[in-house]
Amino acid sequence: MKRLLLWILTFAVAVSPLSITARAVSVSDFSDVKPGAWYYESVSYVVEQEMFNGTSDSTFSPQSTMTRAMFVTVLGRHAGISTALSNGIGTITASNVNMRTAPTTSSAVECVLTRAAEVTVLAVDGDWYRVRYGSHTGWVRNDLISVRDEKYTDTAYNKWYSPYVSWAGETGVASAEGSLFHPDRAITRAEICAMLYNYAALKDAMLPALSAPFVFSDDANIDEDVREAVYALQSANVITGYEDNSFRPEGSATRAEVSAMLMRFFSVTTFAPPATSEDPFDHGSVPDSDVPGGTTVDESWFDDACFIGHSIVVGMKTFFGLKNAAYYAVTGISAPGILKYDDFTLQSTHEDEDGKEVHDTGTLEDVLEEQPFGKVYIMLGTNELGSEPYHVTSYQNSMNEIVDLVQRTQPDARIYLISTPPVTQTISETENSRFTRENVIAFNQALKSVATEQGVFYLDVFSLLSNSQGYLPEESATYDGIHLLAAQYAVIKDYLRSHT
């Protein structure tokens, strides 16, 4: 099967502006987004994050083209900007229009406005605009005035996108052509990259370098002013090219395609929390990976790999999609516990009391002795987190035992110790919680010591997934603040592919 590209090969044309004000609680509200669709998970993500609304109460319109107005609205919602309207510019469209002192035809006349007079629009109240003309302030009925955005001549006032367009223009997230914003024009791939790159810069966010850079076959068609943005997002695995290695910068994108891109962008990008004078976090206190990033290997690298660990490794089996890798993982298991666990499925079989052939079960040592592996990945630690010295000592001793076991049974394998992932600030600061940032850091320091002493590799997934304060972003975690959402598994997989 051909790989599914982030940019689906679509040549959609500009469509009439769609209302995106219909609120939705979940993806299940949409009749046109079915489970099993390639975009189902990403649409669910953007809806749950309240970045996208539906085009009606029951439709998402996944194949409709994304417009520039729609895209800046999505980013503005993520930024949590105020939706209060800025001032607009109004042009009087009739002769001798009365400016009223209140939004009623029975109120007193403040002054009379001539046709083509320009006023500043201050507010909206039903069918009336509150306006200022010189020293006069009053109300004009909406059928007697044409109103546009104060900054852009082609952007209407009091539309669903109005505050977002103004914000994007004022902050530099979106560029324009002089006084023209082109809100209803289909957004291009190059414009999406530029806006995401500008948004990351606005938020002092960091785009990771997860893939080795390469030059798109149509690089000459990428404008110089967006080239840096395009390749930064390519390196972060937010975008990929077509099968002919082209980027097609002027191509359009559907709402489904953009939802997929946004899920990847917000999954890999580290956004700093609001500035605070409390609890500064120094990433220098966290061990760094001793495996430098390099060329990204293809998935066949994992054909002779096995993964050992707890529920997050169970999640890797679910979300990595590596058909030939082996997994020896148990939900809720600890490092000491996995050494005693004896219910792993073996390749050997026996007949049960009914004469049916069933697989034998055994210990971790039993399964490792059955077949050779080229790579062994181990992730343990979350389930035994604790703040007492003996918690760390027990974990470190058990990890040393596990590495000893793997080295004895798999003498030719590369061994990778994967750090304990971060937890959310909410669970970390919950009273009497053992799932704290400080405990995770202490365990990872112990794990790095094991890797150094044993001469094996340490992979720093903690720093990969944490924000600038050392916490797992709330939007990246399940309800318990510990387990990861599907998007984070994609980030880990890409990291493992580029850190070999």
C-alpha positions, -999 to 999 in steps of 0.1 A, spaced: 0 0 0 13 34 -8 21 54 23 -4 80 33 11 114 28 4 143 50 -5 162 20 -31 142 2 -29 146 -35 -58 170 -39 -63 198 -63 -92 215 -46 -103 249 -59 -115 278 -38 -150 274 -25 -175 298 -11 -168 308 25 -182 283 49 -196 292 82 -174 276 109 -194 288 138 -214 256 145 -202 243 178 -194 206 182 -186 186 213 -169 156 196 -162 141 162 -192 119 166 -214 149 160 -204 149 123 -222 126 99 -194 131 73 -165 119 95 -166 82 99 -145 59 121 -118 44 98 -113 75 77 -76 84 76 -85 118 91 -108 106 118 -82 109 146 -70 143 136 -105 157 132 -113 144 166 -82 161 179 -89 196 165 -125 194 176 -117 184 211 -91 211 213 -118 236 202 -97 248 173 -122 237 146 -160 239 146 -183 223 121 -196 238 90 -230 230 103 -244 212 134 -238 178 118 -211 183 92 -174 190 93 -169 191 55 -135 173 55 -130 177 18 -138 214 16 -109 237 9 -94 255 38 -94 293 35 -70 318 49 -97 331 72 -104 296 85 -68 290 92 -61 321 112 -93 314 131 -79 280 141 -46 295 153 -64 323 171 -86 298 190 -55 279 200 -39 312 212 -71 320 232 -73 355 218 -101 379 227 -129 378 203 -138 414 209 -140 433 177 -115 460 169 -127 492 152 -140 490 117 -144 515 89 -179 524 77 -190 541 45 -224 557 44 -244 543 14 -274 567 13 -281 604 13 -288 623 45 -285 595 70 -294 603 106 -269 594 133 -291 585 163 -283 589 200 -295 554 207 -301 523 185 -337 531 177 -354 552 150 -373 571 177 -342 584 194 -328 619 189 -307 628 159 -270 634 168 -261 646 133 -268 640 96 -243 621 75 -238 625 37 -234 597 12 -198 583 11 -189 598 45 -165 575 63 -170 568 100 -152 547 126 -173 517 137 -170 511 175 -196 484 183 -226 464 170 -260 461 187 -285 441 167 -293 459 134 -273 490 145 -237 501 144 -223 525 170 -201 549 151 -179 580 155 -178 609 130 -155 638 140 -167 648 175 -200 630 171 -207 595 184 -240 577 178 -259 549 160 -265 541 123 -288 514 110 -269 486 93 -287 489 59 -274 525 55 -237 517 59 -211 494 45 -185 483 70 -152 467 66 -122 458 87 -101 488 97 -69 472 84 -80 453 53 -103 466 26 -115 432 16 -123 418 50 -158 423 63 -166 436 98 -185 416 124 -179 382 106 -170 350 124 -133 355 114 -130 393 120 -112 393 154 -89 365 142 -79 382 110 -71 414 129 -50 394 154 -31 375 127 -23 408 109 -13 427 140 10 400 153 26 391 120 13 355 120 -2 361 86 10 383 58 -11 403 34 -9 422 1 -10 457 13 -47 463 24 -58 430 10 -60 399 33 -79 376 9 -99 359 37 -119 337 14 -90 326 -8 -79 289 -5 -48 288 17 -17 274 0 7 249 15 34 275 16 11 299 35 3 272 60 40 266 67 46 303 70 18 309 94 27 279 116 63 290 117 53 326 126 29 313 152 56 292 168 79 323 169 51 344 184 47 319 212 85 314 217 78 278 209 105 253 197 102 232 166 123 201 170 147 188 144 135 152 141 144 144 105 175 151 84 167 179 60 164 172 23 156 195 -7 122 192 -23 124 185 -61 105 217 -67 125 238 -43 129 265 -70 92 271 -68 93 279 -31 95 316 -24 125 328 -6 105 344 22 88 311 32 117 287 25 130 287 60 95 280 74 89 251 49 121 233 57 118 239 95 84 221 94 98 194 71 126 188 96 100 186 124 81 160 105 50 182 103 51 181 66 63 157 40 65 158 2 46 139 -24 59 106 -37 79 125 -64 96 145 -35 78 177 -46 63 201 -21 39 220 -45 39 252 -25 9 268 -43 -13 238 -39 -44 241 -17 -54 219 13 -86 205 26 -100 209 61 -91 172 67 -55 177 56 -51 207 77 -64 189 108 -38 162 103 -10 188 99 -22 207 130 -23 176 151 13 168 142 24 205 147 10 208 182 22 173 191 59 180 183 61 217 191 70 227 227 50 257 238 62 277 268 36 281 295 26 316 306 54 335 322 57 329 360 82 338 386 76 305 404 93 272 400 118 278 372 128 246 355 162 239 342 164 212 316 200 209 325 189 188 355 175 162 331 200 137 314 203 142 277 202 114 252 236 101 244 224 90 210 228 120 186 201 126 160 210 116 125 196 102 94 161 88 99 159 50 93 130 33 76 107 10 95 126 -21 85 151 -11 111 127 -25 137 122 -58 120 146 -75 144 138 -53 174 119 -61 206 104 -37 231 102 -45 268 82 -24 293 49 -13 308 16 2 295 33 29 273 52 1 255 18 -16 251 8 17 235 38 15 212 26 -19 200 -8 -3 192 3 29 176 38 22 161 24 -1 134 57 -22 133 45 -56 121 77 -75 126 88 -61 160 83 -81 192 68 -67 223 71 -80 259 50 -55 278 26 -57 306 3 -29 318 11 -18 354 45 -37 355 75 -23 373 112 -30 367 114 -55 397 80 -70 386 90 -77 350 119 -98 363 94 -121 381 66 -121 356 62 -155 341 32 -152 317 49 -141 285 38 -161 254 65 -183 241 70 -198 206 70 -233 220 36 -251 224 20 -280 242 -13 -298 241 -38 -289 268 -62 -313 285 -85 -311 255 -58 -319 231 -56 -284 217 -22 -270 209 -15 -239 230 16 -217 235 38 -222 265 43 -192 288 75 -181 306 96 -154 320 115 -126 303 146 -147 303 126 -175 285 114 -153 257 149 -137 252 165 -171 249 141 -182 222 153 -159 193 180 -134 186 172 -97 183 193 -69 167 179 -42 190 163 -42 224 144 -12 237 135 -10 274 111 15 290 102 10 327 99 32 358 66 49 358 48 23 380 74 23 408 79 61 410 85 73 446 103 100 465 122 78 490 158 69 483 149 32 483 125 37 454 153 50 432 178 24 445 154 -5 438 146 8 403 183 13 395 192 -22 408 164 -38 388 174 -20 356 209 -32 360 196 -68 364 175 -64 332 204 -51 312 226 -79 325 199 -104 314 196 -89 279 234 -87 275 237 -124 285 208 -136 263 213 -112 234 250 -106 231 248 -91 197 219 -67 203 221 -30 206 204 -20 239 184 12 243 171 24 277 142 48 271 136 74 298 105 77 318 81 102 301 70 134 319 37 137 337 14 166 337 16 195 362 -19 187 374 -10 151 385 25 162 397 10 188 421 -18 166 433 -16 161 471 3 129 480 9 121 443 40 99 436 37 108 399 57 140 402 81 158 380 109 155 406 104 117 409 105 113 372 137 133 369 154 113 397 145 80 381 158 92 347 191 103 364 194 68 378 186 53 344 213 74 327 237 61 353 228 25 344 233 32 307 267 48 314 279 20 337 266 -8 314 278 8 281 243 9 265 223 37 250 201 62 268 172 78 249 158 110 264 121 108 257 114 130 288 128 161 271 112 152 238 77 153 253 80 178 281 73 216 280 98 242 292 89 235 329 94 198 326 58 187 325 38 167 299 14 193 283 -21 187 295 -34 184 260 -9 155 253 -21 133 282 -50 111 289 -73 119 319 -48 105 344 -20 129 334 4 100 329 -5 81 298 0 95 263 -24 102 234 -19 87 200 -1 118 186 27 115 212 34 79 201 40 93 166 65 117 180 83 90 199 84 67 169 100 95 148 125 101 175 135 65 177 139 64 139 162 93 140 182 83 171 197 49 163 
